[in-house]
Amino acid sequence: MHRSASAVRVLWEFGFPSASIIRLRCILQTVSRAFRSARCGNYLPSLLVEDVSSDEKDDDKPAFCRSFRCEVEEVKRLLPANSRFPLDKKVIKAVVASAIKSEWSLLSTVKAKTIKPLSDCARYISVDPKPIVCIRARLRLSVALTPQRRHVYRLADSPRCGCGWPVGDTNHVVMLCPKLPRLGRSALTCFCLVQCR
């Protein structure tokens, strides 16, 4: 991917959670493990369980001085209504998936949502062969080296397509360019392979 590719869209396309979502998952897993381990009589996990279960308030402290309990309280708001620690793996997975989707809906554009509405890894990544996967990912993330992108990256003097079209963007190259229908579907692959190297 080119460095101009949107980080949020790349993470979403390949099904990777962001750092905040990974942190959320780690907190849920840590507290659930501590509750399970404390039931077995282990001392250190029981200290964490006591800290998380206490009703002490840290509202007057700045954000960087808050206790771990405050972090867990924020995470508890995302849990289903009747959930209690320790959480089942399915519950943790559902909460994380919901958080990923809500974060994506806040950060993404309408166009990106129509391309991929679910948080799972895009299906073509596991189905298509290697060069086609790269081409398709670049086209979907709007960083394929079409004539317009080559002009943006200062690799070409103008955004004009070779067929004479004023702007050779992705839509033109895939749907409208008169060179492609004569050559068939493989022409797009050849074009993108040459342009994306």
C-alpha positions in Angstrom: 0.0 0.0 0.0 1.1 3.5 -0.6 1.6 5.7 2.4 -1.4 7.8 1.4 -3.8 4.9 2.0 -6.2 5.6 4.9 -5.0 3.7 8.0 -8.5 3.2 9.3 -9.7 1.8 5.9 -6.7 -0.6 5.6 -7.3 -1.9 9.2 -11.0 -2.4 8.4 -10.3 -4.0 5.0 -8.0 -6.6 6.4 -10.0 -7.2 9.7 -7.4 -5.8 12.1 -8.6 -4.0 15.2 -7.2 -0.6 16.1 -5.0 -0.1 19.2 -7.9 1.1 21.3 -9.9 -2.0 20.4 -7.0 -4.3 21.2 -6.7 -2.5 24.6 -10.4 -3.1 25.2 -10.0 -6.8 24.5 -7.0 -7.1 26.7 -8.8 -5.4 29.7 -11.8 -7.8 29.3 -9.5 -10.8 29.1 -7.3 -9.7 32.0 -10.2 -9.1 34.4 -12.0 -12.3 33.4 -8.8 -14.3 34.0 -8.3 -12.6 37.4 -11.8 -13.5 38.5 -11.3 -17.1 37.5 -7.9 -17.3 39.1 -9.2 -15.6 42.3 -11.8 -18.3 42.7 -9.0 -20.9 42.9 -7.5 -19.0 45.8 -4.6 -17.2 44.1 -3.5 -14.1 46.0 -2.4 -11.6 43.3 -5.5 -12.1 41.1 -7.7 -11.6 44.2 -6.0 -8.2 44.8 -7.0 -7.1 41.3 -10.6 -8.4 41.8 -10.8 -6.4 45.1 -9.6 -3.3 43.3 -12.0 -3.7 40.4 -15.0 -4.5 42.7 -14.4 -1.5 45.1 -16.7 1.5 45.1 -14.0 4.1 45.6 -14.3 7.2 43.3 -11.4 8.7 41.3 -13.4 11.5 39.6 -11.2 14.3 41.0 -7.9 12.8 39.6 -6.6 13.7 36.1 -6.9 11.1 33.4 -3.3 10.0 33.6 -3.6 9.2 37.3 -6.7 7.1 37.2 -6.6 3.6 38.6 -7.2 0.4 36.6 -10.6 0.2 38.2 -11.7 3.4 36.4 -10.6 1.8 33.1 -12.7 -1.3 33.9 -15.7 0.9 34.7 -15.5 2.5 31.3 -15.3 -0.9 29.7 -18.3 -2.2 31.7 -20.5 0.3 29.9 -19.9 -1.6 26.7 -21.0 -4.9 28.1 -24.5 -6.4 27.7 -27.0 -5.6 30.5 -26.7 -8.8 32.6 -23.0 -9.5 32.1 -20.8 -10.3 35.0 -17.1 -11.2 35.3 -15.7 -13.6 34.4 -16.9 -13.2 30.9 -17.3 -16.0 28.4 -15.0 -15.9 25.3 -18.1 -15.5 23.1 -19.2 -12.4 25.1 -15.7 -10.8 24.8 -15.7 -11.5 21.1 -19.2 -10.0 20.6 -18.2 -6.8 22.6 -15.0 -6.4 20.6 -16.8 -6.9 17.3 -19.5 -4.3 18.3 -16.8 -1.8 19.4 -14.9 -2.3 16.0 -18.1 -1.7 14.1 -19.1 1.4 16.1 -15.5 2.8 15.8 -15.6 2.2 12.0 -18.9 3.8 11.6 -17.7 6.9 13.3 -14.5 7.2 11.4 -15.4 6.1 7.9 -17.2 7.7 5.0 -20.4 6.5 3.3 -18.5 5.2 0.3 -16.2 3.1 2.4 -19.2 1.6 4.3 -20.9 0.5 1.1 -17.7 -1.3 0.0 -17.4 -3.4 3.2 -20.1 -3.2 5.8 -18.8 -6.0 8.1 -15.7 -6.2 10.3 -14.5 -9.6 9.2 -11.5 -9.9 6.8 -12.6 -9.2 3.2 -13.4 -12.5 1.5 -11.3 -11.9 -1.6 -8.1 -11.9 0.5 -8.4 -15.6 1.2 -9.9 -16.6 -2.3 -8.0 -14.7 -5.0 -4.4 -15.5 -6.0 -1.6 -13.2 -4.9 -1.2 -10.5 -7.7 -5.0 -10.1 -8.0 -5.4 -9.6 -4.2 -2.9 -6.8 -4.3 -4.6 -5.1 -7.3 -8.1 -5.5 -5.8 -7.0 -4.1 -2.4 -5.4 -1.1 -4.0 -8.4 -0.4 -6.2 -10.8 -0.8 -3.2 -8.7 1.5 -1.0 -8.3 4.1 -3.9 -4.5 3.9 -4.0 -4.1 1.9 -7.3 -1.7 3.7 -9.6 -4.3 4.9 -12.1 -3.3 7.9 -14.2 -4.8 10.3 -11.7 -3.0 8.7 -8.7 0.3 8.7 -10.7 -0.2 12.5 -11.2 -0.9 13.0 -7.5 2.3 11.1 -6.6 4.2 13.2 -9.2 5.0 10.2 -11.4 3.1 11.7 -14.4 2.7 15.2 -15.8 -1.1 15.1 -16.1 -4.0 13.0 -14.7 -5.2 12.3 -18.3 -5.8 8.7 -19.3 -4.0 7.2 -22.3 -7.3 7.0 -24.2 -7.7 10.8 -24.0 -10.2 11.0 -21.1 -9.5 14.1 -18.9 -9.2 12.3 -15.6 -8.0 8.7 -15.4 -9.5 7.8 -12.0 -10.4 4.3 -10.8 -14.0 4.6 -12.0 -12.8 5.5 -15.5 -10.2 2.8 -15.7 -12.5 0.0 -14.5 -15.8 1.1 -16.0 -15.4 3.6 -18.9 -12.0 3.3 -20.6 -12.6 2.3 -24.2 -9.3 0.3 -24.2 -10.6 -2.3 -21.7 -13.7 -3.8 -23.3 -11.8 -4.8 -26.4 -9.1 -6.6 -24.5 -11.5 -8.1 -21.9 -11.1 -8.6 -18.2 -7.4 -9.5 -18.2 -6.6 -6.0 -19.5 -7.5 -4.4 -16.1 -5.2 -6.9 -14.5 -2.4 -6.2 -16.9 -2.9 -2.4 -16.5 -2.8 -2.6 -12.8 0.1 -4.9 -12.6 2.2 -2.6 -14.8 1.0 0.5 -13.0 1.3 -0.9 -9.4 4.8 -2.3 -9.5 
